[in-house]
Amino acid sequence: MSKKQLALWCVLGDFVALTAYAVITEGYFGFVGIAIDFATASAWGAQILVDFLLAVSVALGWCVADARRRGLNYWPFVALTLTLGPIGPLAYLIHRERVGAGERDAHVSAADLQHAA
């Protein structure tokens, strides 16, 4: 496992734990009332909520485009993003690194075989 993969797993694990804590203590839809209150309390509250939605939308769009370019299935990550927010793109980055590492290993092995011949 590379350092990048390890870092991604640490971030994902911590974020999943935080999300689980929030769901357990506030309920799955507990964020809705808080988000509405936050967004209507001030212009900055609305700005932060819109920033979050834009960031998740951009991340999701990038994940789908990148997965298509690489020939990967993106639907599990779309579902994760739509239900759990940033967990989807984080999981995609881990999957992308894992698949990419496998492809790099295959290319190295093929190159070793060619040099050995």
Stockholm file with secondary structure:
# STOCKHOLM 1.0

chainA/1-117         MSKKQLALWCVLGDFVALTAYAVITEGYFGFVGIAIDFATASAWGAQILVDFLLAVSVALGWCVADARRRGLNYWPFVALTLTLGPIGPLAYLIHRERVGAGERDAHVSAADLQHAA
#=GR chainA/1-117 SS CCHHHHHHHHHHHHHHHHHHHHHHHHCTTHHHHHHHHHHHHCHHHHHHHHHHHHHHHHHHHHHHHHHHHHTCCCHHHHHHHHHHTTHHHHHHHHHHHHHHHHHHHHHHHHHHHHHHC
#=GC SS_cons         CCHHHHHHHHHHHHHHHHHHHHHHHHCTTHHHHHHHHHHHHCHHHHHHHHHHHHHHHHHHHHHHHHHHHHTCCCHHHHHHHHHHTTHHHHHHHHHHHHHHHHHHHHHHHHHHHHHHC
//
